Amino acid sequence: MSITVTERDDDHKSREFRALGGRCWDVYQEGQLVGIFHTEREAHAYRASLELEVRHRHAAEF
């Protein structure tokens, strides 16, 4: 299962958000956007929770 965190580039932010100097992070699971966060810390915490959920799901299968 591929879960990645990337900083959103300026082309994918609104003009207003760019003008404020805003930064945000996207979380992708298997290439699908599953979350947008205003702090990198929140994005990585969400990634970790998704990974834990996947591990629990796999453990329940066995």
C-alpha positions in Angstrom: 0.0 0.0 0.0 1.5 3.3 -1.1 0.8 6.3 1.1 2.6 9.5 0.3 2.7 13.1 1.7 3.6 15.9 -0.7 3.6 19.7 -0.4 0.9 21.2 -2.7 2.5 23.2 -5.5 1.4 26.7 -6.3 -0.5 25.6 -9.5 -2.9 23.8 -7.3 -3.6 26.5 -4.8 -6.1 29.4 -5.1 -4.8 32.8 -5.8 -6.0 34.0 -2.4 -4.2 31.2 -0.6 -1.0 31.9 -2.6 -1.2 35.6 -1.8 -1.3 34.8 1.9 1.8 32.6 1.5 -0.2 29.6 2.6 1.4 26.1 2.5 -0.5 22.8 2.5 0.2 19.1 2.2 -1.6 16.5 0.3 -1.9 12.8 1.4 -2.3 10.2 -1.4 -3.2 6.6 -0.9 -2.6 4.4 -4.0 -2.5 7.6 -6.2 -5.8 8.9 -4.9 -6.0 12.2 -2.9 -7.3 11.3 0.5 -6.5 14.4 2.6 -5.3 18.0 2.5 -3.7 19.5 5.6 -2.4 22.9 6.6 0.5 21.5 8.5 3.0 18.9 7.5 2.8 17.4 11.0 -1.0 16.8 10.6 -0.4 15.3 7.1 2.2 12.8 8.5 0.0 12.0 11.4 -2.9 11.1 9.0 -0.5 9.0 6.9 0.6 7.1 10.0 -3.1 6.5 11.0 -3.8 5.2 7.5 -0.8 2.8 7.6 -1.9 1.6 11.0 -5.4 1.0 9.7 -4.0 -1.0 6.8 -1.9 -3.1 9.1 -4.9 -3.9 11.3 -7.0 -4.8 8.3 -4.3 -7.2 7.0 -3.9 -8.8 10.5 -7.6 -9.4 10.7 -7.5 -11.3 7.4 -5.2 -13.9 8.8 
